């Protein structure tokens, strides 16, 4: 019997373009492979031991091992999106019937005017932009008159940037809550994101005080079924934001990968049960969107080093599952997410070793399998591969 699942999402660590990547202008994207190819001497020995390079699309990076420690494979995404909310919701059992709305020309005038009215501050920007670029371009104007910088991306997001010394964090978060309350129905973007920054003219820098405000999931997810069964659901990182705290019994909002990894390690040490669900955001936020191949690679190497400690702490009836939510290839010209397959690595004393799962056709297999492992009846989307992975 499995008592606990530790689910770690390496945010944006995709492993190759999906067949429909051309619809998203993501042809040629392969986050992991392109880091291997563009970072001299790069390697992830612990992930490789689990079977990372045995997964289809990555097998040409090394000679066949034939003795991997995990059940390994990749998963396609069925929902028509490539953002954090879509990815996490799908892995938790919601295949979205249609994509969240995007705004390549900025948000409608009536939305901006209502936002200004409710917040009491002018909004500037209202365009598609890189977060690091727009604060350099509009930061001085914001500092001068306190206007809120509003922008979006190729994803379904309404982002609000503000200098922490001009707009206090509590006010910025409240402005996000106002936007979240407004953006429902046809304008129900996946996330409203607070993007605080500091610094002086010409040298503005984003801080780690980002917060995400997601829509509430449209139906019960894996998290709800686990918590309703009486088992705890411990959300680490931005998981509580992505699920609007729905189905979560305990949460810790970490600011970076280091904090998230350490919190996960402490959670594994506890004599707990249920689900530990961690999102490690730095890969995406700090490196993928900034086209920083070396930074991305170094962050992966740091996680890989800590993976040995994580594995050593697992109890007899634990399952470790490592995956991702989309891609964000730092080697391509785009600074947006990329439409990619994600890795699926199951590891534990009761998991089959050297077991190639091939290609799963929906992220929802993750949630369905976890619920099946716990023997929890449910009606989430997807199908279980429990019988393929358990000894």
Secondary structure as UniProt FT lines:
FT   STRAND          4..10
FT   TURN            11..12
FT   STRAND          14..17
FT   TURN            19..20
FT   HELIX           21..24
FT   TURN            27..28
FT   HELIX           31..38
FT   TURN            40..41
FT   HELIX           45..50
FT   HELIX           52..54
FT   TURN            56..58
FT   HELIX           59..61
FT   STRAND          71..75
FT   HELIX           84..91
FT   TURN            92..93
FT   TURN            104..105
FT   HELIX           109..119
FT   STRAND          123..128
FT   HELIX           131..145
FT   STRAND          148..152
FT   STRAND          157..163
FT   TURN            164..166
FT   HELIX           169..182
FT   HELIX           185..187
FT   STRAND          191..200
FT   TURN            201..202
FT   STRAND          203..206
FT   STRAND          211..214
FT   HELIX           222..228
FT   TURN            229..230
FT   STRAND          233..236
FT   HELIX           239..242
FT   TURN            243..247
FT   STRAND          250..252
FT   HELIX           257..269
FT   STRAND          274..280
FT   HELIX           283..288
FT   TURN            289..291
FT   HELIX           293..313
FT   TURN            316..317
FT   STRAND          318..323
FT   TURN            330..331
FT   STRAND          340..347
FT   TURN            349..350
FT   STRAND          355..360
FT   HELIX           364..373
FT   TURN            374..375
FT   HELIX           386..389
//
